[in-house]
Each structure stands twice: as C-alpha cells, then as structure tokens.
Amino acid sequence: MQEKKEEGLQQVLNKGSEVGIDEVGRGAVFGPVFSAVVVLTEKNKNTLKQYGVIDSKKLTPKKRKLLFPKILLLSSDYGIGQSSAREIDKFGIRVATELSMIRALKKLNKKPSEIIIDGPLILRLWNGVQKNIVSGDSKFTAVASASIVAKVSRDNLMERLEKKYPGYLICKNKGYGTKEHLAVIKKNGIINLHRKSFLKKSNFI
C-alpha cells in the first residue's frame, strides 16, 4: 500500500520540472548550515541518474566533487544558501536551517510552483506548495542533486576555513564533533565559528 502511495506521489511530482531541496551540516558543532535547491527536467534527471547521482551520504567525497559540476550544468536552475553559527545560536538550528533554505530558494530565477524537501519538517517560511519526503534524497533525483550541491559547497568552505583556523582539523572533521575535534576544543578553546549552543549542551563550554 505504501509503495503504491509513493508511486502515485512520484507521478504527481514529476509533471514538468522537479525541484528538490536539502540541507547539510545540521548536526555540526562548527560553521554554517548549508542548503541547496536544484531544478531538473525529466530528461536531465535521467542523465544525472546515469552519471550516478544518488543520496550524497552514499557517495565518496571524490565522486561528489566529480558530480557537482555536472549537476550545475544540467540543472535548469539552482540556488545555495547558508545560515551562520551565530544565527544558529540565536535562533536555534531549525529556524537557521529554514533561513538557509529560503536563501537558496530566493536565488532561483523563478519561484517554483512546488518544492520537494528532504525530511519530515515543514518549511514554515515558504508560502508555496511543498512536499516533505522522508529519505527524499533516496527517492528524487533533484533532492539527491541538492544534497550533493549542498555537501560539496559546505565541504569546500570547510577546506578554506582549515587554512584560516589551523589546528582544529576542520578539513578532516568538516565541523562535526568528532573525538579529535572535541579534544582540540578542550585544549585550545572555541573560536567564533563554533556553535556555542551545541557545545553548551555537551558541557564543553
């Protein structure tokens, strides 16, 4: 019954272009949360599937970087948005994530009539039609593409920040609270891009 339901939903969503949105960095303790939105035609969806576009978490960093320019080239439109560590501390991670999504959507040339969001949480700041799909990045190519674009964009930023803040292993941990990262925080303290609200919950500050 569930499979039939999802199949019916897919048929509705696949009329015309598919607009997928996803975020990355929600659970990190350092740096911004990123979101990306990707608009794909039916033809280019199939092409990207053939290239190997799937949920970014199932791909190696090398494969994601190879797919990134292909997705941008084949997308009808795309947008990337972020919300800073300061905004995360001020508003909370859910609102900050929503802000990053809205910023990504505002970069599109045209407002989409319908968006597909990965996960169950409604984008409360969006006044258009939206579909919230759990594991959407495994079911819709546009969402999978958005997950790759967001992930590569954020990882690229982390690589640049490693040079600015050496010693915190940012290039390696991508801002997540690994044992090594937390050990460095205990030793050297936090910097302005750490999410203080996250670290307070873990009693690190």
C-alpha positions as CSV (number, residue, x, y, z in Angstrom):
1,M,0.0,0.0,0.0
2,Q,2.8,2.4,1.0
3,E,4.7,1.6,-2.3
4,K,1.6,2.5,-4.3
5,K,1.2,5.7,-2.4
6,E,4.8,6.8,-3.1
7,E,4.4,5.8,-6.7
8,G,1.3,8.0,-7.1
9,L,3.1,10.8,-5.4
10,Q,6.1,10.4,-7.7
11,Q,3.8,10.7,-10.8
12,V,2.2,13.9,-9.5
13,L,5.6,15.5,-8.6
14,N,7.2,14.5,-11.9
15,K,4.9,16.7,-14.1
16,G,7.3,19.2,-15.6
17,S,10.4,20.1,-13.6
18,E,11.3,18.5,-10.3
19,V,12.5,21.0,-7.7
20,G,14.4,19.4,-4.8
21,I,15.9,21.0,-1.7
22,D,18.2,19.6,1.0
23,E,20.5,20.8,3.8
24,V,23.8,19.7,5.2
25,G,25.7,20.5,8.4
26,R,22.7,20.5,10.7
27,G,24.5,18.4,13.3
28,A,27.9,20.0,13.2
29,V,29.4,22.0,16.1
30,F,31.3,24.4,13.8
31,G,30.4,26.6,10.9
32,P,27.2,27.3,9.0
33,V,24.4,25.0,7.9
34,F,24.1,24.9,4.1
35,S,21.1,24.3,1.9
36,A,20.8,23.8,-1.9
37,V,17.9,23.7,-4.3
38,V,18.1,22.1,-7.7
39,V,15.6,22.3,-10.6
40,L,15.7,19.4,-13.1
41,T,13.8,18.5,-16.3
42,E,12.8,14.9,-16.8
43,K,15.5,14.4,-19.4
44,N,18.3,15.8,-17.2
45,K,17.1,13.8,-14.2
46,N,17.6,10.6,-16.2
47,T,21.1,11.8,-17.4
48,L,22.2,12.5,-13.9
49,K,20.9,9.1,-12.7
50,Q,23.1,7.6,-15.4
51,Y,26.1,9.6,-14.1
52,G,25.4,8.1,-10.7
53,V,23.6,10.8,-8.8
54,I,22.2,9.3,-5.6
55,D,22.0,10.5,-1.9
56,S,25.2,12.3,-1.2
57,K,25.8,10.3,2.0
58,K,26.2,7.2,-0.1
59,L,28.9,8.7,-2.3
60,T,32.6,9.2,-1.7
61,P,33.9,12.8,-1.5
62,K,35.7,12.3,-4.8
63,K,32.5,11.1,-6.5
64,R,30.6,14.0,-5.1
65,K,33.1,16.5,-6.4
66,L,33.0,14.9,-9.9
67,L,29.2,15.1,-10.0
68,F,29.0,18.7,-8.6
69,P,29.8,20.5,-11.9
70,K,27.6,18.0,-13.9
71,I,24.6,18.8,-11.7
72,L,25.1,22.6,-12.0
73,L,25.5,22.2,-15.8
74,L,22.4,20.1,-16.2
75,S,20.1,21.9,-13.8
76,S,17.6,24.4,-15.2
77,D,18.3,26.5,-12.1
78,Y,19.8,26.1,-8.7
79,G,20.5,28.1,-5.5
80,I,22.7,27.8,-2.5
81,G,22.1,29.3,0.9
82,Q,23.6,29.2,4.3
83,S,22.9,30.3,7.9
84,S,25.8,31.2,10.2
85,A,26.9,29.7,13.5
86,R,25.8,33.0,15.1
87,E,22.3,32.6,13.7
88,I,22.2,29.0,14.8
89,D,23.0,30.1,18.4
90,K,20.5,33.0,18.2
91,F,17.5,31.3,16.6
92,G,18.1,27.6,17.0
93,I,19.0,25.0,14.4
94,R,15.6,24.5,12.9
95,V,15.0,28.2,12.2
96,A,18.5,28.6,11.0
97,T,18.1,25.7,8.6
98,E,14.8,27.2,7.3
99,L,16.6,30.5,6.7
100,S,19.3,28.7,4.7
101,M,16.6,27.0,2.6
102,I,14.8,30.3,2.0
103,R,18.0,32.0,1.0
104,A,18.7,29.2,-1.5
105,L,15.2,29.4,-2.9
106,K,15.5,33.2,-3.3
107,K,18.5,32.7,-5.7
108,L,16.3,30.9,-8.2
109,N,15.3,32.9,-11.2
110,K,11.7,32.0,-10.8
111,K,9.7,30.9,-7.8
112,P,8.8,27.2,-8.2
113,S,5.2,26.1,-8.0
114,E,6.1,23.1,-5.9
115,I,9.2,22.0,-4.0
116,I,10.3,18.7,-2.6
117,I,12.0,18.9,0.8
118,D,14.1,16.1,2.2
119,G,12.8,15.1,5.7
120,P,9.5,15.5,7.6
121,L,9.8,19.1,8.8
122,I,7.7,21.7,7.0
123,L,9.5,24.8,5.7
124,R,7.3,27.3,7.7
125,L,8.7,30.4,5.9
126,W,7.7,29.1,2.5
127,N,4.3,30.2,1.2
128,G,4.2,27.9,-1.8
129,V,3.3,24.2,-2.2
130,Q,5.8,21.8,-0.6
131,K,6.1,18.1,-0.3
132,N,8.1,16.8,2.7
133,I,9.5,13.4,1.9
134,V,11.5,11.3,4.5
135,S,14.6,10.0,2.7
136,G,13.7,12.2,-0.2
137,D,17.4,12.2,-1.3
138,S,17.0,8.5,-2.0
139,K,13.7,8.9,-3.9
140,F,14.0,12.0,-6.0
141,T,17.0,12.9,-8.2
142,A,16.5,16.7,-7.7
143,V,16.7,16.2,-3.9
144,A,19.8,13.9,-4.3
145,S,21.4,16.5,-6.5
146,A,20.6,19.2,-4.0
147,S,22.2,17.1,-1.3
148,I,25.4,16.8,-3.3
149,V,25.5,20.5,-4.2
150,A,25.0,21.5,-0.5
151,K,27.5,18.9,0.7
152,V,30.3,19.9,-1.7
153,S,29.7,23.6,-1.2
154,R,30.0,23.3,2.6
155,D,33.0,20.9,2.4
156,N,34.8,23.4,0.1
157,L,34.2,26.1,2.8
158,M,35.5,23.8,5.5
159,E,38.7,23.3,3.5
160,R,39.1,27.1,3.2
161,L,38.5,27.6,6.9
162,E,41.1,25.0,7.8
163,K,43.7,27.4,6.4
164,K,42.3,30.2,8.5
165,Y,41.9,28.2,11.7
166,P,44.7,25.6,11.6
167,G,44.8,23.1,14.4
168,Y,41.1,22.4,14.7
169,L,41.2,19.7,12.0
170,I,38.3,21.3,10.2
171,C,39.2,19.9,6.8
172,K,39.1,16.4,8.3
173,N,36.0,16.6,10.6
174,K,34.1,19.1,8.4
175,G,33.0,20.9,11.6
176,Y,31.4,17.8,13.2
177,G,32.0,17.0,16.9
178,T,34.5,14.1,16.4
179,K,36.6,13.0,19.4
180,E,39.6,14.7,17.9
181,H,37.7,17.9,17.3
182,L,36.3,18.0,20.8
183,A,39.8,17.2,22.3
184,V,41.2,20.2,20.4
185,I,38.4,22.4,21.7
186,K,39.2,21.3,25.3
187,K,42.8,22.1,24.8
188,N,42.6,25.4,22.7
189,G,39.1,26.7,23.4
190,I,36.4,27.7,21.0
191,I,36.6,30.2,18.1
192,N,33.9,32.5,16.7
193,L,32.6,29.9,14.2
194,H,31.8,27.3,16.9
195,R,28.2,26.8,17.7
196,K,28.2,27.7,21.4
197,S,24.6,26.5,21.9
198,F,25.6,23.0,20.7
199,L,28.8,22.8,22.8
200,K,26.9,24.1,25.9
201,K,24.5,21.1,25.7
202,S,27.6,18.8,25.6
203,N,29.1,20.7,28.6
204,F,32.2,21.7,26.6
205,I,31.8,25.4,27.5
